[in-house]
């Protein structure tokens, strides 16, 4: 089980995403508009399209469970 949270940025700080594992260890931290490189580095390249879809649906500041293979 993994978790994803979308964080709203402030004036000069963009929106970010945290991808965490079942122990809430940070696996990836990336901008909402540029997830590809960080997901590739974290080993989630195959799930990039799924994660992008979920990011468009979830609200800011809510922890969302994410079932990744």
C-alpha positions as CSV (number, residue, x, y, z in Angstrom):
1,X,0.0,0.0,0.0
2,X,1.2,3.5,-0.9
3,X,-0.1,6.9,-0.1
4,X,-0.2,10.1,-2.1
5,X,-0.8,13.7,-1.0
6,X,-1.0,16.8,-3.1
7,X,0.3,19.9,-1.4
8,X,-0.9,23.4,-2.5
9,X,2.0,25.8,-3.1
10,X,2.1,29.5,-2.1
11,X,2.9,32.6,-4.2
12,X,6.3,31.6,-5.6
13,X,6.2,27.9,-4.5
14,X,4.5,25.5,-6.9
15,X,2.1,22.7,-6.0
16,X,3.9,19.5,-5.0
17,X,3.1,15.8,-4.5
18,X,4.5,13.4,-1.8
19,X,4.4,9.7,-2.6
20,X,4.9,7.6,0.6
21,X,5.0,3.8,1.4
22,X,3.0,1.9,4.1
23,X,5.4,3.2,6.8
24,X,5.0,6.7,5.5
25,X,8.6,6.8,4.3
26,X,8.9,9.5,1.6
27,X,9.5,7.7,-1.8
28,X,9.1,10.7,-4.1
29,X,8.6,14.4,-3.9
30,X,7.8,16.2,-7.1
31,X,5.9,19.1,-8.7
32,X,2.4,18.3,-9.8
33,X,3.1,19.4,-13.4
34,X,6.4,17.4,-13.7
35,X,6.0,13.9,-12.2
36,X,7.8,11.9,-14.9
37,X,11.5,12.2,-13.8
38,X,10.8,11.7,-10.1
39,X,8.6,8.7,-10.7
40,X,11.2,7.2,-13.0
41,X,13.9,7.7,-10.4
42,X,11.6,6.2,-7.6
43,X,10.8,3.1,-9.8
44,X,7.2,4.0,-10.7
45,X,7.7,4.8,-14.4
46,X,5.0,2.2,-15.4
47,X,2.4,3.8,-13.1
48,X,3.0,7.4,-14.3
49,X,-0.3,7.7,-16.2
50,X,-2.3,6.2,-13.3
51,X,-0.7,8.6,-10.8
52,X,-1.3,11.6,-13.1
53,X,-4.9,10.6,-13.4
54,X,-5.3,10.3,-9.6
55,X,-3.6,13.7,-9.1
56,X,-6.2,15.3,-11.3
57,X,-9.0,13.8,-9.1
58,X,-7.8,14.2,-5.5
59,X,-8.1,17.4,-3.5
60,X,-5.1,19.3,-2.0
61,X,-4.1,18.3,1.6
62,X,-5.9,14.9,1.8
63,X,-4.0,11.7,2.2
64,X,-5.1,9.3,-0.5
65,X,-4.4,5.5,-0.5
66,X,-2.8,4.3,-3.7
67,X,-2.6,0.7,-4.8
68,X,0.5,0.3,-6.9
69,X,1.9,-3.0,-8.2
